[in-house]
Amino acid sequence: MNANLEYDFIIAGMGCAGLSLAIQLSQSKVAFNKVLVIDKALKNQNDRTWCFWSKEAVAWYDPIVLKRWKQFRFLAPDFNKKYDLGAYHYNLIRGIDFYTYCLDQLKKDPRFEFIQDELKSLVSLENAAEAKCSNGTYSAKLIFNSAFRLQKVKPKHVNYVQHFTGWIIETKENSFDDACPVFMDFTTDQEDDFRFYYVIPYSKTKALIEYTGFSQKALKPEEYTRKLQAYIENKHPGIAYSVLETETGSIPMAESPFVNPFGKRVINIGTAGGHSKPSTGYTFYFIQKYTAQLVFQLENGKSLPTEPRQKNRFLYYDKIMLDVLHQKKQEGRLVFMRLFKKNKIEDLLDFLNEDSNPGTELKITSSVDKGLFLPSAIKKLFTP
Ligand SMILES: Cc1cc2nc3c(=O)[nH]c(=O)nc-3n(C[C@H](O)[C@H](O)[C@H](O)COP(=O)(O)OP(=O)(O)OC[C@H]3O[C@@H](n4cnc5c(N)ncnc54)[C@H](O)[C@@H]3O)c2cc1C
């Protein structure tokens, strides 16, 4: 490494992607002396819950998986099915457990240094990259950025947000099936839009219930409250409950690419790197795949991709799905219901995790309503 540089790497943003990368670097064979991790937040709040499905027998985050299920339920009008997930698990990690675990581990590694500061800009120089913060400027051989999210938006692109509010509620009597989360519940009025609920049980008396919408703008805060109250009343009439925690957020479901204007010594990761899947908003699993790949490339002295998320066939499938939802020729819930009804669950989960092979993809793409999907598939071939 260059002796004049302060740090080998700077990790700009210590959320899911920054900490996932830091932990894997710490556990890797990559040769480095100093890594600086910068965030404006202390990461001491439980600000989100990650759910995702995975097959791996061993993962670095295993110690913090709070719940792991072998089944989940999909609900739509006239369709209610509990799926056995086969080789898959559906996992839950609490944000605060993730941040605390990662920071505890990393603080034991003397090569890692932490600064709480606001990043103002990132820039690539000839042999270094610089992170300018409110209280100083730091340089390294490479910067991994998840703090600045920049998109190249074009008028023909469909850019949605997945917006949501969830409540962790507690009831006195047993109210939830703690062996089986509700992955998607589409049984409520769609209001000419695309909306569903998750029910993620922590126990028989405690669950995270989340309202989720896919659209171009979020709801007002009081609308989420009304919707969650109505859903709970509808599913459990007259039940008394207390709201223990609230989580709220939005995830880009974007056709417009995330771009890297910072030059070749800055690598975008996480949502900034285009790793929120445009058709579903799921991100956690893709962050793990991509940060593991980065560490592998570093261990093996290979060059790193400077452009966020490479163009591939999955991006094309995502663009088609976004367009189908946007066209509203059919309720989005019917599109999803058909995918769940007509495919083997493991194939569908492979496909949504972008781990499927072309044979499986052919089966899945043949299972959709061709009258709806074909025009979007043709259109998206020609949308730059
Ligand atoms: C409430 C919520 C629930 C979610 N649930 C799921 C889920 O169940 N499954 C799933 O797959 N995905 C989920 N996601 C999507 C995605 O996994 C998360 O958003 C994930 O945290 C993205 O990781 P990231 O590192 O890209 O961004 P973040 O985790 O948001 O990290 C970015 C970091 O950059 C820091 N930062 C930003 N700007 C600056 C600045 N100027 N200076 C210094 N620091 C800065 C922030 O403080 C933050 O710590 C959820 C998202 C939210 C918001």
The ligand as an SDF file (V2000), in Angstrom:
LIG
                    3D

 53 58  0  0  0  0  0  0  0  0999 V2000
  -36.8550    0.6740    7.7060 C   0  0  0  0  0  0  0  0  0  0  0  0
  -36.2130   -0.1680    6.6280 C   0  0  0  0  0  0  0  0  0  0  0  0
  -36.4480   -1.5380    6.5830 C   0  0  0  0  0  0  0  0  0  0  0  0
  -35.8490   -2.3210    5.5810 C   0  0  0  0  0  0  0  0  0  0  0  0
  -36.0930   -3.6620    5.5380 N   0  0  0  0  0  0  0  0  0  0  0  0
  -35.4870   -4.4440    4.6160 C   0  0  0  0  0  0  0  0  0  0  0  0
  -35.6980   -5.8500    4.6050 C   0  0  0  0  0  0  0  0  0  0  0  0
  -36.4720   -6.3810    5.3870 O   0  0  0  0  0  0  0  0  0  0  0  0
  -35.0200   -6.5940    3.6840 N   0  0  0  0  0  0  0  0  0  0  0  0
  -34.1580   -6.0330    2.7760 C   0  0  0  0  0  0  0  0  0  0  0  0
  -33.5630   -6.7620    1.9930 O   0  0  0  0  0  0  0  0  0  0  0  0
  -33.9790   -4.6900    2.7510 N   0  0  0  0  0  0  0  0  0  0  0  0
  -34.6150   -3.8890    3.6380 C   0  0  0  0  0  0  0  0  0  0  0  0
  -34.3920   -2.5280    3.6240 N   0  0  0  0  0  0  0  0  0  0  0  0
  -33.5860   -1.9580    2.5240 C   0  0  0  0  0  0  0  0  0  0  0  0
  -32.0720   -2.0030    2.7810 C   0  0  0  0  0  0  0  0  0  0  0  0
  -31.6630   -3.2980    3.1630 O   0  0  0  0  0  0  0  0  0  0  0  0
  -31.6400   -1.0300    3.8370 C   0  0  0  0  0  0  0  0  0  0  0  0
  -32.0200    0.2760    3.4900 O   0  0  0  0  0  0  0  0  0  0  0  0
  -30.1230   -1.0520    4.0580 C   0  0  0  0  0  0  0  0  0  0  0  0
  -29.8790   -0.4330    5.2910 O   0  0  0  0  0  0  0  0  0  0  0  0
  -29.3490   -0.3780    2.9370 C   0  0  0  0  0  0  0  0  0  0  0  0
  -27.9980   -0.3910    3.2790 O   0  0  0  0  0  0  0  0  0  0  0  0
  -26.9880    0.7970    2.8770 P   0  0  0  0  0  0  0  0  0  0  0  0
  -25.7220    0.5140    3.5520 O   0  0  0  0  0  0  0  0  0  0  0  0
  -27.0290    1.0010    1.4130 O   0  0  0  0  0  0  0  0  0  0  0  0
  -27.6690    2.1090    3.4970 O   0  0  0  0  0  0  0  0  0  0  0  0
  -27.7990    2.4850    5.0360 P   0  0  0  0  0  0  0  0  0  0  0  0
  -27.9360    1.2640    5.8600 O   0  0  0  0  0  0  0  0  0  0  0  0
  -28.8840    3.4880    5.0870 O   0  0  0  0  0  0  0  0  0  0  0  0
  -26.4010    3.1510    5.3810 O   0  0  0  0  0  0  0  0  0  0  0  0
  -25.9920    4.4020    4.8730 C   0  0  0  0  0  0  0  0  0  0  0  0
  -25.2080    5.1000    5.9810 C   0  0  0  0  0  0  0  0  0  0  0  0
  -24.6770    6.3120    5.4690 O   0  0  0  0  0  0  0  0  0  0  0  0
  -24.7640    7.2900    6.4760 C   0  0  0  0  0  0  0  0  0  0  0  0
  -24.7570    8.6070    5.8340 N   0  0  0  0  0  0  0  0  0  0  0  0
  -25.6210    9.0830    4.9080 C   0  0  0  0  0  0  0  0  0  0  0  0
  -25.2520   10.2960    4.5080 N   0  0  0  0  0  0  0  0  0  0  0  0
  -24.1510   10.6150    5.2140 C   0  0  0  0  0  0  0  0  0  0  0  0
  -23.2880   11.7580    5.2460 C   0  0  0  0  0  0  0  0  0  0  0  0
  -23.4810   12.8210    4.4510 N   0  0  0  0  0  0  0  0  0  0  0  0
  -22.2410   11.7380    6.0880 N   0  0  0  0  0  0  0  0  0  0  0  0
  -22.0090   10.6680    6.8810 C   0  0  0  0  0  0  0  0  0  0  0  0
  -22.7640    9.5610    6.8870 N   0  0  0  0  0  0  0  0  0  0  0  0
  -23.8160    9.5300    6.0610 C   0  0  0  0  0  0  0  0  0  0  0  0
  -26.0810    6.9910    7.2020 C   0  0  0  0  0  0  0  0  0  0  0  0
  -26.0910    7.5290    8.5030 O   0  0  0  0  0  0  0  0  0  0  0  0
  -26.0710    5.4620    7.1770 C   0  0  0  0  0  0  0  0  0  0  0  0
  -25.5190    4.9250    8.3570 O   0  0  0  0  0  0  0  0  0  0  0  0
  -34.9930   -1.7180    4.6000 C   0  0  0  0  0  0  0  0  0  0  0  0
  -34.8020   -0.3290    4.6450 C   0  0  0  0  0  0  0  0  0  0  0  0
  -35.3910    0.4300    5.6300 C   0  0  0  0  0  0  0  0  0  0  0  0
  -35.1560    1.9330    5.6290 C   0  0  0  0  0  0  0  0  0  0  0  0
  1  2  1  0
  2  3  1  0
  2 52  2  0
  3  4  2  0
  4  5  1  0
  4 50  1  0
  5  6  2  0
  6  7  1  0
  6 13  1  0
  7  8  2  0
  7  9  1  0
  9 10  1  0
 10 11  2  0
 10 12  1  0
 12 13  2  0
 13 14  1  0
 14 15  1  0
 14 50  1  0
 15 16  1  0
 16 17  1  0
 16 18  1  0
 18 19  1  0
 18 20  1  0
 20 21  1  0
 20 22  1  0
 22 23  1  0
 23 24  1  0
 24 25  2  0
 24 26  1  0
 24 27  1  0
 27 28  1  0
 28 29  2  0
 28 30  1  0
 28 31  1  0
 31 32  1  0
 32 33  1  0
 33 34  1  0
 33 48  1  0
 34 35  1  0
 35 36  1  0
 35 46  1  0
 36 37  1  0
 36 45  1  0
 37 38  2  0
 38 39  1  0
 39 40  1  0
 39 45  2  0
 40 41  1  0
 40 42  2  0
 42 43  1  0
 43 44  2  0
 44 45  1  0
 46 47  1  0
 46 48  1  0
 48 49  1  0
 50 51  2  0
 51 52  1  0
 52 53  1  0
M  END
$$$$
